[in-house]
Amino acid sequence: MAPAAAATFTLPTDGSTVVGQVLVVEPTGNNTLPDIARHYDIGYEEIARANPEQSVWTPHGAVVVPRQFILPPKPWQGVVLNIPQRRLYYFPTTAKGQPPQQVITYPISIAREGWSTPLGATRIKAKFKDPAWFVPKSIRDEHLREDGVELPEYFPPGPDNPMGMLAMQTGFPGIFIHATNRPWGVGLRTSHGCLHLYPEDAAQIFPQMKVGTPVRVIDEPVLVGNDGGRWVMATFEPVDEYPDKVPLEQRVAQALSTVPLPPDEIDQERVTQLATTPQPVPVALSASEPGLDDWLSELPVEPYNFEPYGIDANNALLPRLPASEEIELP
């Protein structure tokens, strides 16, 4: 099943910091929320949060596809990974000295509870097709202790390798951005620090990502954006493993201080809702703008009649890559 076009957007030049648009679809047949999410390049957590009343496995009626994104704080260059948002942003390079013109964004899996991805700046150190995986003893011990599963010490290249078929090594020890043999986990907390992509997303970004590309990992559970003069906010579940354990309510209050709206114009009920219930769909902050439910009700509902991914869900065709893309730094 072919996915929708990747989430590639022209960067705004009018001061806006929001790209994309929210869609509303009505599924037919046997599609699940994960099917719809993958088709539109959305992670599990995003589509589940946007549709709290829907059944994951038998959705019916209108399904919100949260394909509008508040961009991460600048600088917009290289790769930016916002861990609470569970999303990767890639700003392709243009002519030397010119700022990026586009952004491509993908959902990612992040580290499971008790593990974390280092924050800060690094670079892409190496790229691997058909990687092998030597499983660290700490991971083998954890799986045996918690799941009763004895992992092998070594996974050879192939479809059963948890690293998938394409991997990009960062400068953080043991941290890769890579595909996965379990794509239904994309958007969840499933890794031991690596960032997992849908196989088709890894296939798209791998040829573009050059060795040396800067990578910035951030912890931003609250994002405020300017959508053509309409100030919006989106919130995400904080990651407790990071040292900044400021409650979401306090982070929302801090973010509001950057919004150039008079305090009496801000809808406090919406703010309270954003602070207590993470919402990936950008919500208008001004009381003069429609609330989320009213705004969504005005969007057209499109039929979603694509076939479910089914038993072929783990398969993705990978492009033939030139030898120059298989560079590894010492």
Helices and strands as residue ranges (DSSP letters): E 7-10, E 18-20, E 23-27, H 33-39, H 44-50, E 63-65, E 68-70, E 78-82, E 87-91, E 102-107, E 110-111, E 120-129, E 133-134, H 137-147, E 154-155, E 166-170, E 176-178, G 183-185, E 189-191, E 195-196, H 199-208, E 214-218, E 222-227, E 230-235, H 248-256, G 263-265, H 268-276, E 279-284, H 292-297, E 301-304, G 310-312, G 323-326
